[in-house]
Structures are given as structure tokens and as C-alpha cells.
Amino acid sequence: MRRSVRSSLVSPRRAIHRLRVREIIFDTETTGLSPLAGDRLVEIGCVELVNRVETGRTFHAYFNPGRAMPSGAEAIHGLTDAFLSDKALFEERCEELLDFLGDSPLVAHNASFDFGFINHELSLCGRPLVCLTRMVDTLVLARQRHPGAKHSLDALCTRYGVDRSLRVKHGALIDAQLLAQVYIELTGGRQIGFALAAHAAAPRAAVVPVAELPSRIAIRPPRPHHASPAELERHADFLRAIKDPIWNRLEASRLVSPGGA
């Protein structure tokens, strides 16, 4: 008996750790704005979160786009034709990327842009597309939480005090790392940690072992619950005062029915 009682008392901290929520924060750099116009993916950076905490696991890759880099795009991320010329093609690292992504939710800023390029590259490789139900867009979250404010990654870093001093130009991995911190703030992730700590520190009710419970319990005699003769008479008077009660009609119909006695 004592073993069954103890086994039912699960520590809240253990229960929390059993819930493992994995998310991937990612960003991409490209040759332009539209894969349908021939633009290609040239860089991707991914950061793993588990229960809204960075694990230190990342995926980062540059890709040879097989085409010239427009000057406008180069000005944004600084990736030149010469730098990308010896990098792998997307299809050569596709499996490695998909293994890292797994089936986790994928978080990006203006996520439809990044999903569009990833799925375009996957289609060129003949691979299944990433389902859009996995998409989490921090731009949408920011607009919902801060309507009317600026929602760029720079603006959100400023709002939440995220240090972006290492961000000289756009880079997929550094931007994913910054976005991970912004995402935690947008979703209240740090406050979740405080709440769990407070819950773990809260006093718990004392548990009395079964062996220490009293073996004899005093049983009180049952209280009288029957009606007194006076109460029964008042009830009969009440019933007689009802005109054409339904139970009389039911009794009459029973007597005249074929199955009646």
C-alpha cells in the first residue's frame, strides 16, 4: 500500500522535464526576392530551442546558387560570387539540413519568404515540401503584440534589449541567434522559467504515510431520517388537495389497457 501511495506522488519538476518542446529558429539569405524569378538560396542558419532554451546546437551552410549575385543582394549580406563559388550545391547538403530540422516547428521572421525559398530548393531536388502548418512567423506575433510599432528584427532587438553589436551585415546564423532571443521574449519564455522555479519552491502539503493513519475510526450512529406521523398526514392532505392529479390518470389508463390486471 505504501509503495502505491508514493508512486502516485509525481514531482512537478520531473513532470515538467518530461515535456520536451523542440523548435528550430532559422533565417535565410538569397540572391533576391522571388524564387519564381530565378532567385536562389545562398545561406541558411538554424538554432535549436528546447523548452524555449537554446541548446547550443546549430546548423549553418552556404550554397553555390549557380548564378551571378546581384549587386543589390550582395550589399545586404556581403556574399560574393567568389566566396560562394566553392560552396556546395543545396542538393548536396539537403539531407543534412532535413535531418537537423526533423519534424519540429520552424520559426522565422516574415516566415513565408523563407519557407518559399526552402520549398523551392526542395522541389528542385525532387524532395517533399515542408508543410506550412509547421510555420511560426515572428512578424505576425510582433504585430499582434505591438500593433502600430516597428516590427523589423532590429526594432525588436532594441525593444527587448537584445545585443546586436556583432551584426554588421545580414547573416543567416547571426540573425537566427538574434531572432531566437526575440522569440523567447515575444512568447514570454523567460517568465515561464520564473514561474516553474516558483512552483518548484512552493510549499507542499504534508503526506502522511498509510502506516501512520489511525486504525480505528469512531462511527457515529445514523441520524433518524423517517417522516413523523404528523408529517405523513400533512403530506396526505396536500395530495388530496390537488385536482385531477396525473397519477390518477395514469392508474386509470393502466387498468383499462389490454395488459391491465
ZADO-1210 file (C-alpha; in nm, 4 decimals, padded with zeros to 6 digits):
<atoms>
<atom x="00.0000" y="00.0000" z="00.0000" code="MET" pos="1"/>
<atom x="00.2771" y="00.2414" z="00.0944" code="ARG" pos="2"/>
<atom x="00.4529" y="00.1835" z="-00.2382" code="ARG" pos="3"/>
<atom x="00.1377" y="00.2658" z="-00.4386" code="SER" pos="4"/>
<atom x="00.0877" y="00.5908" z="-00.2464" code="VAL" pos="5"/>
<atom x="00.4450" y="00.7047" z="-00.3078" code="ARG" pos="6"/>
<atom x="00.4369" y="00.6101" z="-00.6761" code="SER" pos="7"/>
<atom x="00.1340" y="00.8368" z="-00.7292" code="SER" pos="8"/>
<atom x="00.3187" y="01.1394" z="-00.5935" code="LEU" pos="9"/>
<atom x="00.4999" y="01.2701" z="-00.9044" code="VAL" pos="10"/>
<atom x="00.7363" y="01.5609" z="-00.8564" code="SER" pos="11"/>
<atom x="00.6174" y="01.8703" z="-01.0512" code="PRO" pos="12"/>
<atom x="00.9761" y="01.9309" z="-01.1609" code="ARG" pos="13"/>
<atom x="01.0019" y="01.5777" z="-01.3066" code="ARG" pos="14"/>
<atom x="00.6684" y="01.6204" z="-01.4837" code="ALA" pos="15"/>
<atom x="00.7886" y="01.9470" z="-01.6407" code="ILE" pos="16"/>
<atom x="01.1110" y="01.7918" z="-01.7686" code="HIS" pos="17"/>
<atom x="00.9159" y="01.5122" z="-01.9357" code="ARG" pos="18"/>
<atom x="00.7615" y="01.7729" z="-02.1700" code="LEU" pos="19"/>
<atom x="01.0268" y="01.8321" z="-02.4363" code="ARG" pos="20"/>
<atom x="00.9211" y="02.1006" z="-02.6852" code="VAL" pos="21"/>
<atom x="01.1755" y="02.1360" z="-02.9669" code="ARG" pos="22"/>
<atom x="01.1665" y="02.4341" z="-03.2045" code="GLU" pos="23"/>
<atom x="01.4006" y="02.5497" z="-03.4803" code="ILE" pos="24"/>
<atom x="01.4648" y="02.9206" z="-03.5314" code="ILE" pos="25"/>
<atom x="01.6068" y="02.9878" z="-03.8765" code="PHE" pos="26"/>
<atom x="01.6936" y="03.2560" z="-04.1288" code="ASP" pos="27"/>
<atom x="01.7995" y="03.2556" z="-04.4938" code="THR" pos="28"/>
<atom x="01.9922" y="03.4744" z="-04.7358" code="GLU" pos="29"/>
<atom x="01.9159" y="03.4699" z="-05.1061" code="THR" pos="30"/>
<atom x="02.0087" y="03.6226" z="-05.4404" code="THR" pos="31"/>
<atom x="01.6828" y="03.8192" z="-05.4490" code="GLY" pos="32"/>
<atom x="01.3176" y="03.8309" z="-05.3558" code="LEU" pos="33"/>
<atom x="01.1479" y="03.5704" z="-05.5746" code="SER" pos="34"/>
<atom x="01.2401" y="03.2070" z="-05.6378" code="PRO" pos="35"/>
<atom x="00.9908" y="03.2064" z="-05.9258" code="LEU" pos="36"/>
<atom x="01.2038" y="03.4746" z="-06.0937" code="ALA" pos="37"/>
<atom x="01.5142" y="03.2548" z="-06.0684" code="GLY" pos="38"/>
<atom x="01.6482" y="03.3674" z="-05.7321" code="ASP" pos="39"/>
<atom x="01.8219" y="03.1039" z="-05.5201" code="ARG" pos="40"/>
<atom x="01.9041" y="03.0283" z="-05.1592" code="LEU" pos="41"/>
<atom x="02.2691" y="03.1041" z="-05.0688" code="VAL" pos="42"/>
<atom x="02.2772" y="03.0689" z="-04.6884" code="GLU" pos="43"/>
<atom x="02.0741" y="02.9175" z="-04.4067" code="ILE" pos="44"/>
<atom x="02.1279" y="02.9359" z="-04.0320" code="GLY" pos="45"/>
<atom x="01.9313" y="02.7320" z="-03.7770" code="CYS" pos="46"/>
<atom x="01.9245" y="02.7439" z="-03.3955" code="VAL" pos="47"/>
<atom x="01.7711" y="02.4701" z="-03.1807" code="GLU" pos="48"/>
<atom x="01.5498" y="02.5565" z="-02.8843" code="LEU" pos="49"/>
<atom x="01.4191" y="02.3021" z="-02.6355" code="VAL" pos="50"/>
<atom x="01.1565" y="02.4332" z="-02.3957" code="ASN" pos="51"/>
<atom x="01.2447" y="02.7874" z="-02.5124" code="ARG" pos="52"/>
<atom x="01.6109" y="02.7484" z="-02.4166" code="VAL" pos="53"/>
<atom x="01.8974" y="02.7452" z="-02.6675" code="GLU" pos="54"/>
<atom x="02.0725" y="02.4083" z="-02.6599" code="THR" pos="55"/>
<atom x="02.3860" y="02.5240" z="-02.8449" code="GLY" pos="56"/>
<atom x="02.3067" y="02.3033" z="-03.1472" code="ARG" pos="57"/>
<atom x="02.3044" y="02.4908" z="-03.4768" code="THR" pos="58"/>
<atom x="02.3099" y="02.4222" z="-03.8485" code="PHE" pos="59"/>
<atom x="02.4810" y="02.6667" z="-04.0843" code="HIS" pos="60"/>
<atom x="02.5568" y="02.6319" z="-04.4534" code="ALA" pos="61"/>
<atom x="02.6408" y="02.8406" z="-04.7599" code="TYR" pos="62"/>
<atom x="02.5273" y="02.7275" z="-05.1051" code="PHE" pos="63"/>
<atom x="02.6556" y="02.7914" z="-05.4532" code="ASN" pos="64"/>
<atom x="02.3492" y="02.9371" z="-05.6313" code="PRO" pos="65"/>
<atom x="02.4735" y="02.8538" z="-05.9787" code="GLY" pos="66"/>
<atom x="02.4102" y="03.2086" z="-06.0922" code="ARG" pos="67"/>
<atom x="02.5570" y="03.5570" z="-06.0500" code="ALA" pos="68"/>
<atom x="02.4897" y="03.7507" z="-05.7320" code="MET" pos="69"/>
<atom x="02.3024" y="04.0780" z="-05.7977" code="PRO" pos="70"/>
<atom x="02.4749" y="04.3825" z="-05.6531" code="SER" pos="71"/>
<atom x="02.1684" y="04.4794" z="-05.4503" code="GLY" pos="72"/>
<atom x="02.1606" y="04.1458" z="-05.2711" code="ALA" pos="73"/>
<atom x="02.5374" y="04.1488" z="-05.2179" code="GLU" pos="74"/>
<atom x="02.5079" y="04.4872" z="-05.0497" code="ALA" pos="75"/>
<atom x="02.2688" y="04.3396" z="-04.7940" code="ILE" pos="76"/>
<atom x="02.4512" y="04.0207" z="-04.6914" code="HIS" pos="77"/>
<atom x="02.8009" y="04.0671" z="-04.8381" code="GLY" pos="78"/>
<atom x="02.8120" y="03.7243" z="-05.0062" code="LEU" pos="79"/>
<atom x="03.0069" y="03.7479" z="-05.3317" code="THR" pos="80"/>
<atom x="03.0311" y="03.5215" z="-05.6341" code="ASP" pos="81"/>
<atom x="03.3944" y="03.4480" z="-05.5456" code="ALA" pos="82"/>
<atom x="03.3049" y="03.3467" z="-05.1887" code="PHE" pos="83"/>
<atom x="03.0211" y="03.1175" z="-05.2979" code="LEU" pos="84"/>
<atom x="03.1994" y="02.9632" z="-05.5957" code="SER" pos="85"/>
<atom x="03.3471" y="02.6711" z="-05.3994" code="ASP" pos="86"/>
<atom x="03.0456" y="02.6098" z="-05.1744" code="LYS" pos="87"/>
<atom x="02.8255" y="02.3021" z="-05.2032" code="ALA" pos="88"/>
<atom x="02.5040" y="02.2991" z="-05.4001" code="LEU" pos="89"/>
<atom x="02.1843" y="02.2902" z="-05.1964" code="PHE" pos="90"/>
<atom x="02.1084" y="01.9345" z="-05.3080" code="GLU" pos="91"/>
<atom x="02.4464" y="01.8201" z="-05.1720" code="GLU" pos="92"/>
<atom x="02.3563" y="01.9256" z="-04.8154" code="ARG" pos="93"/>
<atom x="01.9826" y="01.8804" z="-04.8368" code="CYS" pos="94"/>
<atom x="01.9706" y="01.5611" z="-04.6300" code="GLU" pos="95"/>
<atom x="02.1873" y="01.7099" z="-04.3568" code="GLU" pos="96"/>
<atom x="01.9554" y="02.0098" z="-04.3320" code="LEU" pos="97"/>
<atom x="01.6397" y="01.7978" z="-04.3242" code="LEU" pos="98"/>
<atom x="01.7861" y="01.5740" z="-04.0537" code="ASP" pos="99"/>
<atom x="01.8530" y="01.8801" z="-03.8376" code="PHE" pos="100"/>
<atom x="01.5064" y="02.0262" z="-03.8931" code="LEU" pos="101"/>
<atom x="01.3321" y="01.6985" z="-03.8116" code="GLY" pos="102"/>
<atom x="00.9591" y="01.7445" z="-03.7645" code="ASP" pos="103"/>
<atom x="00.9889" y="02.0437" z="-03.5293" code="SER" pos="104"/>
<atom x="00.8037" y="02.3744" z="-03.5710" code="PRO" pos="105"/>
<atom x="01.0080" y="02.6213" z="-03.7774" code="LEU" pos="106"/>
<atom x="01.0234" y="02.9820" z="-03.6578" code="VAL" pos="107"/>
<atom x="01.1282" y="03.2686" z="-03.8857" code="ALA" pos="108"/>
<atom x="01.0725" y="03.6420" z="-03.9267" code="HIS" pos="109"/>
<atom x="00.8465" y="03.7027" z="-04.2274" code="ASN" pos="110"/>
<atom x="00.8417" y="03.3258" z="-04.2470" code="ALA" pos="111"/>
<atom x="00.6538" y="03.2952" z="-04.5768" code="SER" pos="112"/>
<atom x="00.9611" y="03.4393" z="-04.7546" code="PHE" pos="113"/>
<atom x="01.1979" y="03.1814" z="-04.6033" code="ASP" pos="114"/>
<atom x="00.9541" y="02.8924" z="-04.6484" code="PHE" pos="115"/>
<atom x="00.9093" y="02.9894" z="-05.0118" code="GLY" pos="116"/>
<atom x="01.2817" y="02.9621" z="-05.0832" code="PHE" pos="117"/>
<atom x="01.3335" y="02.6392" z="-04.8852" code="ILE" pos="118"/>
<atom x="01.0420" y="02.4694" z="-05.0568" code="ASN" pos="119"/>
<atom x="01.1590" y="02.5929" z="-05.3974" code="HIS" pos="120"/>
<atom x="01.5029" y="02.4396" z="-05.3386" code="GLU" pos="121"/>
<atom x="01.3443" y="02.1150" z="-05.2142" code="LEU" pos="122"/>
<atom x="01.1259" y="02.0962" z="-05.5235" code="SER" pos="123"/>
<atom x="01.4331" y="02.1350" z="-05.7451" code="LEU" pos="124"/>
<atom x="01.5835" y="01.8367" z="-05.5608" code="CYS" pos="125"/>
<atom x="01.2685" y="01.6320" z="-05.6021" code="GLY" pos="126"/>
<atom x="01.2086" y="01.6259" z="-05.2271" code="ARG" pos="127"/>
<atom x="00.8749" y="01.6701" z="-05.0436" code="PRO" pos="128"/>
<atom x="00.7997" y="02.0272" z="-04.9405" code="LEU" pos="129"/>
<atom x="00.7971" y="02.1457" z="-04.5792" code="VAL" pos="130"/>
<atom x="00.4363" y="02.1652" z="-04.4611" code="CYS" pos="131"/>
<atom x="00.3237" y="02.5210" z="-04.3944" code="LEU" pos="132"/>
<atom x="00.1479" y="02.4091" z="-04.0755" code="THR" pos="133"/>
<atom x="00.4947" y="02.3960" z="-03.9175" code="ARG" pos="134"/>
<atom x="00.5487" y="02.7673" z="-03.9839" code="MET" pos="135"/>
<atom x="00.5669" y="03.0127" z="-03.6930" code="VAL" pos="136"/>
<atom x="00.6045" y="03.3738" z="-03.8069" code="ASP" pos="137"/>
<atom x="00.7533" y="03.6130" z="-03.5509" code="THR" pos="138"/>
<atom x="00.6485" y="03.9069" z="-03.7690" code="LEU" pos="139"/>
<atom x="00.2851" y="03.8068" z="-03.7152" code="VAL" pos="140"/>
<atom x="00.3472" y="03.7591" z="-03.3423" code="LEU" pos="141"/>
<atom x="00.5128" y="04.1019" z="-03.3174" code="ALA" pos="142"/>
<atom x="00.2256" y="04.2747" z="-03.4996" code="ARG" pos="143"/>
<atom x="-00.0240" y="04.1120" z="-03.2657" code="GLN" pos="144"/>
<atom x="00.1697" y="04.2042" z="-02.9529" code="ARG" pos="145"/>
<atom x="00.2849" y="04.5522" z="-03.0575" code="HIS" pos="146"/>
<atom x="00.0336" y="04.6936" z="-03.3061" code="PRO" pos="147"/>
<atom x="00.1443" y="05.0169" z="-03.4719" code="GLY" pos="148"/>
<atom x="00.5104" y="04.9750" z="-03.3711" code="ALA" pos="149"/>
<atom x="00.8110" y="04.8886" z="-03.5884" code="LYS" pos="150"/>
<atom x="00.8463" y="04.5150" z="-03.6342" code="HIS" pos="151"/>
<atom x="01.1816" y="04.4682" z="-03.8068" code="SER" pos="152"/>
<atom x="01.4346" y="04.2401" z="-03.6382" code="LEU" pos="153"/>
<atom x="01.6463" y="04.5437" z="-03.5499" code="ASP" pos="154"/>
<atom x="01.3486" y="04.7207" z="-03.3948" code="ALA" pos="155"/>
<atom x="01.2515" y="04.4138" z="-03.1902" code="LEU" pos="156"/>
<atom x="01.6076" y="04.3700" z="-03.0675" code="CYS" pos="157"/>
<atom x="01.6022" y="04.7312" z="-02.9498" code="THR" pos="158"/>
<atom x="01.2636" y="04.6859" z="-02.7811" code="ARG" pos="159"/>
<atom x="01.3757" y="04.3760" z="-02.5898" code="TYR" pos="160"/>
<atom x="01.7332" y="04.4826" z="-02.5198" code="GLY" pos="161"/>
<atom x="01.8902" y="04.2106" z="-02.7366" code="VAL" pos="162"/>
<atom x="02.2553" y="04.2891" z="-02.8171" code="ASP" pos="163"/>
<atom x="02.3088" y="04.3029" z="-03.1923" code="ARG" pos="164"/>
<atom x="02.6536" y="04.4652" z="-03.1909" code="SER" pos="165"/>
<atom x="02.8016" y="04.1691" z="-03.3825" code="LEU" pos="166"/>
<atom x="02.5561" y="04.2158" z="-03.6680" code="ARG" pos="167"/>
<atom x="02.7450" y="04.4225" z="-03.9266" code="VAL" pos="168"/>
<atom x="02.5581" y="04.2820" z="-04.2274" code="LYS" pos="169"/>
<atom x="02.2715" y="04.0385" z="-04.2624" code="HIS" pos="170"/>
<atom x="02.3877" y="03.6838" z="-04.1918" code="GLY" pos="171"/>
<atom x="02.1641" y="03.3802" z="-04.1609" code="ALA" pos="172"/>
<atom x="02.3161" y="03.2327" z="-03.8453" code="LEU" pos="173"/>
<atom x="02.3650" y="03.5581" z="-03.6521" code="ILE" pos="174"/>
<atom x="02.0135" y="03.6668" z="-03.7458" code="ASP" pos="175"/>
<atom x="01.8707" y="03.3313" z="-03.6325" code="ALA" pos="176"/>
<atom x="02.0511" y="03.3666" z="-03.2992" code="GLN" pos="177"/>
<atom x="01.9119" y="03.7174" z="-03.2524" code="LEU" pos="178"/>
<atom x="01.5654" y="03.6024" z="-03.3542" code="LEU" pos="179"/>
<atom x="01.5799" y="03.3184" z="-03.1011" code="ALA" pos="180"/>
<atom x="01.6197" y="03.5730" z="-02.8212" code="GLN" pos="181"/>
<atom x="01.3432" y="03.7910" z="-02.9630" code="VAL" pos="182"/>
<atom x="01.1118" y="03.4900" z="-02.9984" code="TYR" pos="183"/>
<atom x="01.1666" y="03.3954" z="-02.6338" code="ILE" pos="184"/>
<atom x="01.0668" y="03.7489" z="-02.5327" code="GLU" pos="185"/>
<atom x="00.7671" y="03.7577" z="-02.7676" code="LEU" pos="186"/>
<atom x="00.6298" y="03.4360" z="-02.6210" code="THR" pos="187"/>
<atom x="00.7139" y="03.5092" z="-02.2579" code="GLY" pos="188"/>
<atom x="00.9677" y="03.2276" z="-02.2420" code="GLY" pos="189"/>
<atom x="01.1831" y="03.3791" z="-01.9689" code="ARG" pos="190"/>
<atom x="00.8806" y="03.4394" z="-01.7483" code="GLN" pos="191"/>
<atom x="00.7883" y="03.0722" z="-01.7955" code="ILE" pos="192"/>
<atom x="01.1201" y="02.9778" z="-01.6356" code="GLY" pos="193"/>
<atom x="01.0500" y="03.2045" z="-01.3396" code="PHE" pos="194"/>
<atom x="00.7044" y="03.0506" z="-01.2965" code="ALA" pos="195"/>
<atom x="00.8440" y="02.6969" z="-01.2943" code="LEU" pos="196"/>
<atom x="01.1031" y="02.7908" z="-01.0344" code="ALA" pos="197"/>
<atom x="00.8370" y="02.9488" z="-00.8139" code="ALA" pos="198"/>
<atom x="00.6193" y="02.6395" z="-00.8494" code="HIS" pos="199"/>
<atom x="00.9044" y="02.4110" z="-00.7510" code="ALA" pos="200"/>
<atom x="00.9818" y="02.6267" z="-00.4456" code="ALA" pos="201"/>
<atom x="00.6203" y="02.6473" z="-00.3268" code="ALA" pos="202"/>
<atom x="00.5445" y="02.4624" z="-00.0016" code="PRO" pos="203"/>
<atom x="00.3778" y="02.1291" z="-00.0499" code="ARG" pos="204"/>
<atom x="00.1144" y="01.9639" z="00.1651" code="ALA" pos="205"/>
<atom x="00.2486" y="01.7054" z="00.4047" code="ALA" pos="206"/>
<atom x="00.1913" y="01.3452" z="00.3030" code="VAL" pos="207"/>
<atom x="00.1026" y="01.1108" z="00.5869" code="VAL" pos="208"/>
<atom x="00.2212" y="00.7517" z="00.5331" code="PRO" pos="209"/>
<atom x="-00.0583" y="00.4969" z="00.5323" code="VAL" pos="210"/>
<atom x="00.1001" y="00.3089" z="00.8244" code="ALA" pos="211"/>
<atom x="00.0616" y="00.6166" z="01.0453" code="GLU" pos="212"/>
<atom x="-00.3121" y="00.6597" z="00.9834" code="LEU" pos="213"/>
<atom x="-00.5344" y="00.5619" z="01.2803" code="PRO" pos="214"/>
<atom x="-00.6535" y="00.2025" z="01.2506" code="SER" pos="215"/>
<atom x="-00.9832" y="00.2645" z="01.4357" code="ARG" pos="216"/>
<atom x="-01.2323" y="00.5282" z="01.3283" code="ILE" pos="217"/>
<atom x="-01.5261" y="00.6190" z="01.5507" code="ALA" pos="218"/>
<atom x="-01.8541" y="00.5585" z="01.3666" code="ILE" pos="219"/>
<atom x="-02.1465" y="00.7775" z="01.4633" code="ARG" pos="220"/>
<atom x="-02.4956" y="00.6235" z="01.4831" code="PRO" pos="221"/>
<atom x="-02.7166" y="00.7093" z="01.1840" code="PRO" pos="222"/>
<atom x="-02.9405" y="01.0091" z="01.2198" code="ARG" pos="223"/>
<atom x="-03.3184" y="00.9442" z="01.2107" code="PRO" pos="224"/>
<atom x="-03.4493" y="01.0326" z="00.8674" code="HIS" pos="225"/>
<atom x="-03.8050" y="00.8896" z="00.8543" code="HIS" pos="226"/>
<atom x="-04.1099" y="01.1150" z="00.8481" code="ALA" pos="227"/>
<atom x="-04.3164" y="01.1537" z="01.1635" code="SER" pos="228"/>
<atom x="-04.6893" y="01.0611" z="01.1660" code="PRO" pos="229"/>
<atom x="-04.7804" y="01.4320" z="01.1660" code="ALA" pos="230"/>
<atom x="-04.5600" y="01.4922" z="00.8602" code="GLU" pos="231"/>
<atom x="-04.7181" y="01.1972" z="00.6785" code="LEU" pos="232"/>
<atom x="-05.0680" y="01.3311" z="00.7497" code="GLU" pos="233"/>
<atom x="-04.9805" y="01.6788" z="00.6214" code="ARG" pos="234"/>
<atom x="-04.8390" y="01.5218" z="00.3062" code="HIS" pos="235"/>
<atom x="-05.1602" y="01.3204" z="00.2503" code="ALA" pos="236"/>
<atom x="-05.3705" y="01.6390" z="00.2915" code="ASP" pos="237"/>
<atom x="-05.1517" y="01.8108" z="00.0338" code="PHE" pos="238"/>
<atom x="-05.2014" y="01.5305" z="-00.2188" code="LEU" pos="239"/>
<atom x="-05.5790" y="01.5253" z="-00.1669" code="ARG" pos="240"/>
<atom x="-05.5949" y="01.8978" z="-00.2395" code="ALA" pos="241"/>
<atom x="-05.4529" y="01.8503" z="-00.5922" code="ILE" pos="242"/>
<atom x="-05.7280" y="01.8463" z="-00.8566" code="LYS" pos="243"/>
<atom x="-05.7108" y="01.5674" z="-01.1142" code="ASP" pos="244"/>
<atom x="-05.3540" y="01.4535" z="-01.0346" code="PRO" pos="245"/>
<atom x="-05.1675" y="01.2918" z="-01.3194" code="ILE" pos="246"/>
<atom x="-05.1018" y="00.9713" z="-01.1259" code="TRP" pos="247"/>
<atom x="-05.4773" y="00.9063" z="-01.1093" code="ASN" pos="248"/>
<atom x="-05.4992" y="00.9314" z="-01.4895" code="ARG" pos="249"/>
<atom x="-05.2013" y="00.7006" z="-01.5322" code="LEU" pos="250"/>
<atom x="-05.3552" y="00.4467" z="-01.2965" code="GLU" pos="251"/>
<atom x="-05.6889" y="00.4611" z="-01.4839" code="ALA" pos="252"/>
<atom x="-05.5225" y="00.4107" z="-01.8208" code="SER" pos="253"/>
<atom x="-05.3292" y="00.1116" z="-01.6832" code="ARG" pos="254"/>
<atom x="-05.6446" y="-00.0535" z="-01.5640" code="LEU" pos="255"/>
<atom x="-05.8247" y="-00.0233" z="-01.8993" code="VAL" pos="256"/>
<atom x="-05.5256" y="-00.1216" z="-02.1128" code="SER" pos="257"/>
<atom x="-05.5130" y="-00.4748" z="-02.2687" code="PRO" pos="258"/>
<atom x="-05.2296" y="-00.5713" z="-02.0442" code="GLY" pos="259"/>
<atom x="-05.4048" y="-00.4442" z="-01.7313" code="GLY" pos="260"/>
<atom x="-05.4815" y="-00.6766" z="-01.4397" code="ALA" pos="261"/>
</atoms>
